[in-house]
Amino acid sequence: MTTVTVIIAAKNASPYIRRAITSALGDKYIKEIIVVDDGSSDNTSQIVEAMMAQNDIIRLIKNPKSLGPSAARNAAIKQSKCEYISILDADDYFLENRFEKFFNCQDWDIIADNIIFFEAGRNVEIPQYDSSGVLTLNLAEFIDNNISKYGKNRKEWGFLKPVIRKQFLLDHNIKYDEAVKLGEDFDIYCRLLIANARFKILKECGYAAEVRPNSLSASHNSAHLLGLLNVYKNLDGQIKDKDAAKVLKTALYRRNKAYQLAKFLEEKNEKGWGFALKSLAGNAVMFVDVIVTLILLKIPLFRHTGTSLHGQILI
């Protein structure tokens, strides 16, 4: 029978780790749940250990200090015993009967479904889709769908949490890049596609992602954005497909603009307008683009309103 290992990297996840694990229990395909406590200072491990005493498919790996989600996932993948791996963030959960539809679908190496975003303490209605809605992704489409478009709902498909055929990872020696602290999912999905993985997406919702104002994905400083920019730069040298390379150039510019804007605002706040403008002046095109963006953000029509993501879907 087809079997799945669910991998949960957890750091100080005591408020929600029980919910995440519980959502993975009981599915006939899930035969192993590996939680990696990545240097928590709370009682995350104790909660997992209590659940282990009640269910023998749960396993726990403890990191004495935080190594980051990429290293945590690599450690769990190395120890996993099932044919497929499924990533679950510690503050998220699977919707009921998520995996049946995946294994009713044919010819894939990596498969994901839609994500519904929610805020803690609020109920959310799960949208219904025709179960025949299946997308087959290529690299250019995937990269393009990670470029945020102004005025549209968040559409970064790097947030997808797929099921991956473990043998494909082994055959192509693909692991999470442990140097990457932001965008590690986007990075590995791109490298899977570069290796010609067959990537399918189902439009049905099967994954619920909690939106928290203090999470890493909620706000990024310039250091975070520089790390993400470097992910895109590293991929630039690996992509041979012309369409994907063209889309990546656009994405690279947008990521660089986001980094330069964040850096400019930080330098302005710390050292004043003069220093910030001088620092940005070395790149004339980017200088103009950042300044125009700052001006537009002062105009209500163009200003981000901070609208809640609650109830939004990814695809």
N, C-alpha and C positions, 0 to 999 in steps of 0.2 A: 504493500500500500504506500502511496505517496505520503511523505512525512516532512514536517516543517519544524525548524528551530526558530523560536522567537527570541530576539536579542534586544535587551533593554539596558542601555547605559544610564546609570542613575547617580546623581550627586545631590545630596541634601533633598531627596525626593520623598521624605516621609509623609507629606500631606496627600500624595496622590499615587504612590507606588502600588498600593494595594489595589486600587481601581485598575491600573494598567495590567497587572498580573491577572486579576480576576477576569478581565475581558478576553484574555488569551486561553483561559482554562475552559475545558469542555468542548472545544472544537475538535472534531475527529481527526483532522489533519495535523494538529499541533501535538507533537510528542516530546517536546523539550522546550523549556523556557530558561534562558540563561540571563541572569541579572548581573551586571558588573557594577559594583559599588565603587565609584571612582573617587575615593578619598573623602567620603561624606563625614561631616562633623555632627550629624544628627543621628537618629535611630533608624535610618533606612535599612541597614543590614539586619537589625533585630526584627523588623517587620517581615522582611523576606525570609529570615530563618524560621519565624513562626509559621509562615505559609508553607515552607518546605516540609515542616513536620506533618502537615495535612495532605500534601500532594507531592509524590516522588518524581514528577517531571520537572520540578523547579530546581535549578542549580544556582549557586552564588559564587561569584569571583570577587575577591576584595583587593582593591588597589590601596596600598598604605598611603599613597598621596595621589592627587589628581593628575592623570596623564592625558585627559581630554577624551571626547567622544570617539574620535577615530581610533586611538589606541585601544580603548575599551571594546569597541566593536571588533577590531582585529583579533583581540584575545579570545573573544567569544566565538568568532567564526572558526578559529583554529581548533577550538575544543568541541565544536558542534558535531553531532553525529547524524544529522538528518540530510535528506537530499536537497532541501531548500532552506533558505534563511529569510526571515522577515524582520525588518527593523521596526521597533516600536519605541517612541520617545517616552520617557518615564511619566510625563505629565499629560499624555494622550491616552486614547484607548481605541480598541477595535470595536466596530459595530457587530452585532450578532450575525453569525453565519457568513462571515466575510470571505472565507477561503474556498467555499464550494464553487463559486462562480469562476475563480481563477483556474481551477483544475478541470472545469468544463470547457475551458478555452484551450485551443491547440496552438502549437508552433510558437513558443516563446521561450526566451531565456531570462527575461525580466518583465514583470507585470505589476501594474499598480491600479488603484481605483481612485475615485474622487475623494476629496477631503472636505469636511465641513468644519468651519472654525466656530468656537464657542467661548463664552466667558464664564468663569466659575460662578456657580450659583444660579445660572440662568438656563431655562429650558430652551431647546432648539428643535425645530421641526426638520426632519431629514427629507431633502428633496427626493422625488421618485423619478427614475429614468427608465426608458425602455432597455431591457437587459441585452438587447442586440447591439447597443451602442459601443463599438470597439474601435479604438484608434491604434494604428500602427505607426510608431514614431521613427523618423530618421534624425540624424544628428542636427541638421540645420533647423528642423522644426523644434527640437527640444531646446536648443540655444535661444531661438527666437522667442519661445514662450517663457524665457527667464528674463526678458527685457520688459520692465514695467512700462506700461503706457499711461500717460497722464489722463485722468478722468475715467479710468477703467478700474474695476476691482483688481486687487492683488492677484497676479497671475505668474508667480515664479514656480515653475514646475520642479525646481530643485527641492521643494518641500515634499514632493511625493515620497511615500513610504512603501516601496515595492516588495514583492517576493522575488528572490534571485536564485537561480539555479546554482548551487554551490560548485558543481563541477566546472561550470563556465569560469568562475573566478579562479579556480585552481589551474585550469588549462591555460589561461592567459596571464597567470601570476598577477592578478589584480587585487589590490588591497586598498583600504582607506589610507590616504596620505596623512601620517601622524603629525606632520608639520602644519597641516591646515587646521585652523581653529574656527573658521567661518566659511561656509560653502563646501564642506566636505562631502555632502550628499551630491550636490551638483557636479562636483569634480569626478566622483567615482562613476556617476551615471554617464557622463561624457566619455570617460575612458572605456566603459562597457560598450557604448555605441561605436567608438572608434575601432574597437575590436570586433565589430559587426554583430553585436548582440541583437537579438530580435526583441524589441521593446514594445509591449502593448499596454494600452490604458483602457480601462472600462469606465464608462461615465457614471455608473452607479456609485453611491457613497458607501464606503466601508471603513472609513477612518475618521475619527474625531480629534481635532487638535485644539488644545486649550490656548487661548490668547491671554498672556499676562503682561502688564505694563513693564515689569522689571526683568523680562526674559531677554536673552541675548539677541533674539530676532526682532525684538520690539524697537530697539534703538542701537545705533552703531557709532562709535567714535572713529576718528580718522585711521587709527591703528587697525581696527577691525576691517575697515573698508580697503586699506592698503593690502591686507592679507588676502581679501577676496579678489582684488585687482590682480594680485600675483597668481592666483589660481587661473584666471583667464589668460594671463600672459604665458604661463606654462603650457596650457592647452594649445595655444597658438602654434607652437612648434610641432605639435603632434597631429594636427588635422590636415589631411590630404584632400578631402572632398571640397571642391570649389565653392559649392553653395554654402556649406557649413563654415568655411573659412571667411566668406563674405559677411555672413551674419555675425560671426565672432568679432570682426572688425568693428561693427556697429556696437556690439555689446561691450567691447573693450573701451571704446570711447565713452559710453555711458557710465561704465564703472569708474573710469578715470575721472570723469566729471563729478561723480558723487564723492569720490575721495578728495578731489581738489576743493570742492565746496565745503566739505566737513573740515578739512585742514585750514582753509581760509577763515572760517568762522571761529575755530579754536584759537588760531593765532591772533585774530582781531580781539577776541575776548581777553587773551593773556598779555598781548604786547602792543595792541593798538592797530588802528587802520593803516598807518604808514608801513609798518613791518609786514602786515598781511598782504598789502597791495604789492610791495616790492618782491615778496616771496613768490607771488603768482605771476609777476610780470615777465618771467622768462619764457613763457609760452603764450604768444599773442592770441592764438585762436582760443585756447582754453581760458585765457584772461577775459576775453570778450564774452564767452559763453557763460562763465561763472557770474560775471557782473550782471549780464542780462537776466540770468536766473534769479539773482538776488532782487533785482528790480521787479520782476514779475511776481515774486512771492509777496511783495508789498501790496499788490493789486488783489482785491478780494476775489475777483473772477478766477485767478490762478492760484490762490492760496490753498494749501491743504487744510481741510477742515478737521482732521482727526476723527473722521467718522468711524464708528465701531465696526470691526470685522465680524461681529457676532452674526451667525447665520449665513455668512458668505461661503461659497464653495470655490474650489480651486479651478475646476475645469468647466 
